[in-house]
Amino acid sequence: MDLGTLSGIATALLMAAFIGVVIWAWSSKRKTDFDEAARLPLKDRGEDQP
């Protein structure tokens, strides 16, 4: 195997990982978790927090 082949394999693996993360982030199962996380900055602080 030469350097070009290894570079191609690494690129393919990284692209597959990227596509996997995109699918995970856009899945409907994660929507409620991400919606809740998006509202965190807007929540009022409790009296026990500074």
RAJOJO-V629057 format. One record per backbone hydrogen bond with DSSP energy under -0.5 kcal/mol. CO is the residue of the C=O (numbers start at 1). NH is the residue of the N-H. Records with the same first field share a line. If there is no record, write none. Layout:
CO: NH  NH
This chain:
2: 6
3: 7
4: 8
5: 9
6: 10
7: 11
8: 12
9: 13
10: 14
11: 15
12: 16
13: 17
14: 18
15: 19
16: 20
17: 21
18: 22
19: 23
20: 24
21: 25
22: 26
23: 27
24: 27
27: 30
28: 31
30: 34
31: 35
32: 36
33: 37
34: 38
35: 39
36: 40
37: 40
39: 42  43
40: 43
46: 49
